[in-house]
Amino acid sequence: MIQVYFLSVAYLLVGAGLLLVDQYGGRLLLLIRLRSSFRNSKTFRAITIFGGLALVILLLVFPIPPGPKVLGDLVPAMNIMALWVWFVSQSISLSRSRKAESVAEDDEQSAKNREEDMLSYTSSLIETNKRNFGIATLVVACLHFMVPMSVLL
């Protein structure tokens, strides 16, 4: 399951890059390109969403040895799960904003209903702590890469 290990580190790094693009995008243009790919490509969004869910399941069921048989890579799996929730909420908000651009703009009631949605609450919670969550994701990715056989990390 070493492939799952490398994919999980790559997923964590991509997630950290997308979270930190507002803070460090001026210095690292690769992050701006990454955000542009996420916003404009439905294929990229689908890969990040379905790939993230598969990675969570695989990390929990097939951890890197010598970890426990189940829940061996708990911290990276939970971080990938949180990234997955953020990717889903961002994808839904992108599709809703594109639909709102094509529909008449004077429908204020649907905008109020959208703001009360649970996904928008989750997204706003992550958006307010985006920098901290991005740094925590980067730390988890680095630790998971440097010490792959540590138990529960």
N, C-alpha and C positions, 0 to 999 in steps of 0.2 A: 504494500500500500504506500510505497514511497512516492508514487505519482500523486496520490491524494495530498500528501505532505507538501509537495512543491506547488500544487494547485492552490492549496489553502494559503500558503505564504504569498503567492502571486495575487490571490483574491484580496487578502488583507492589505497588500501594498496598493492595489488599485483603489480599494475603498478609502484608504488613508489619503491617497492622492486626490480623490474627488472631494473628500471632506476638507482638505487643506488648500484647495485651489484658490479660495478667496484670500487667504492669508499669504500664500507664497507663490501665487500664479504670476506675479510680475517678475520674479526671479527665475522661475522654472517654467518655461513656455510649454514643456511637455504636459504639465498639469492642465493648462488651458486647452490643449489639443485633446486630452483625455475627456474633459468636461464637454467639449464640443461633440466628440464622438458619442458620448452618452446621451446628449440632448437630441442629436439629429438622426441617430441610427436606431431603428427599432430592433434590428438584429442584435446589436451590442447590448441593448437593454434586456432583451429576451435571454441572451447568454448569461448576463450577470444575475438575473432573477432565478432562472432555472438552475444555473450552475451553483449559485449560492445555496439553494435548498438542497441540492444533491450533496454538496460538500458538508453541510451540517450533518446530514444523515450518515454519510460515510465516515466523518471524523468521530462521531459518537459510537458507531458500531465497530469500525475497524481502526483503532488507534495505532500509533507507531509503537512497536515493542520497546521497552518492557512494561508499558502502561497496562492498566487493568483492561480486561476484555471489553468492557462497556464503560463509557465515559472517560476514556484515557486522555483525550485531548479536549477537555471540557472548556477551558478558557478560550482557546481559538474558536471552538464551535459556537460558543455563546456570542463571541465578538462577530463572527460571520453571520450569525442569526440577527444580531442587531443591525449589521450592515444590510442584510437582506431586507429587513423591514424598512430601512431608509430608502433603499433602491426601489422597492415597490411603491412607497409613498411618493417618491420623486417621479416615477414613471406615470403614476395615476395623475398627479398634478400637472405633468407635462401634457398628457393627453386631454385633460380637462381644459387647460388653458388654450390648446389649439382648437378644441371644439368651441370654446367661448369666443374665440376670434372669428370663427365662421358663422356663429349665431348672432342675432341682434344683441346689442350691448345693454339694452334697457330692462333686462330681466334681473331685477335686484333680488327677488325672492329666492331664485336658485343659487345666487351667490351667497346669501345668508345660510341656506341649507348646506352648502358646500363647506362653509367655515365651521359648522357644527359637527362635521363628520369626524369620526375617531381617527381616521388616517391623517387628516389635517392637523389634529391635535398632536399626534405622534410626530409628524413631520416638523411642526413648530417647536416641539420639545427638543428634537435633535438639532434643529437649525439654531436654536439659541446657544447650544453647547457644542457646535460643530467643530470648533478648533480643539477643544479638550478631547472630544471623542476621536478626532483624527489623530491627535498625538498618542492617545491611549491605544488606538488601533496600530499605529506605527510601532509602538513599544512592544505590543503583543507579537506583531509580525517579526520583529528583530529577535526577541527572545525565543520565539518558536523556531526561527531559523538557526540561531546559534546553539540552542540546547534542545534538539528535537526529541530526545529520549527522556526528558524530565517528566515526572508523573504529574498529571492534571494541568500541564501547560503545553 
